[in-house]
């Protein structure tokens, strides 16, 4: 009976184990290889336990009745087998879960590894994520730790280059120099009061607004600085009575009020050197006078003015002396000077051009526009003619003065009558202007043959 109970118990335990194996086999298809290995180990242990039980049974067949110890030992064996199987099953499930977690990236529990000297052999359960390159984690910067007892040190600051400050200083110096130079230019121009000169010339000179603007432009450019590489030489040419001498007197009076009487020279050739025999002595005296004035102007840091009226009567020796003085190879004090020549040289060319081209001149054209056309067309002709006379005019800027019309002559009469204190009767002024000789009217323009030359004489007869 005991043997029958024992056999039934063993068979029931085997069927229980086999049922567990079948259920586990269905639930773990993905881990077939590992499961087979575990089942083999389990079968070997079961077979060993079964053989031990059979031997015990054979040894105990002779005994009349089974003892309680035999039954309890069998029960303990079954329980031990079951516990081993559950532990192996649990290990298998943990390994399966570990493989799934590796695929999804979640950390999984792994069984403890046994250290061996065998080489690593990849199995079917090796994680596929090992072949996928993982993104490198950024390393956190380690904090700098300072000793507790020591003094905390500050991070080193980047040294600034001192060359930047030198560069800023250089920029400031250049800016101040430029600003000072501009201020000095303005001060130098303001010293000569060119605005006042312009107002005077526009008010006192009639019919020559274009020539006045050109002359003022030359003066502004030259007087804007004190240091020059050559003196300013301007030569005014025009027929009789167009206002050359009057313009010279206005310039001399203005500069006397600005730089003083000692730095302005009005040289009339027929008055200062009427005889040609005294030409050498006149040239020597003129050179000494100009040198003295230039040296005085250099000391006072001013620019002198030299006006030579009736230049067409100058002797050859005087022209040679002036050419040496205006050349650019002189010392610095001779380069800071203004030379103004007034003459009627080339008046025939100016008169011919004005009469032949008056019909083409538009009445709507401004005075500066008419004068610019006159300068553009007459300057080459006058320069070639003057250079043949003397090379002095190669150093000069030539400005031709145009003929005066009847309206300009009437303005001259009005100004002179006002100066003399007479009542400015328009009918009387028109009558006096009609007594002047004129060229035949061309293109609606009626030009005077003598300009304003006879105006003073006729007003004195009133």
Helices and strands as residue ranges (DSSP letters): H 2-27, H 32-59, H 68-104, G 128-130, H 163-192, H 194-204, H 209-223, E 232-237, H 244-259, G 261-263, E 264-268, H 269-272, G 276-278, H 279-300, E 304-309, G 311-313, H 316-326, H 332-335, E 337-343, H 347-357, H 367-389, G 391-395, E 397-400, H 406-420, H 426-434, H 455-460
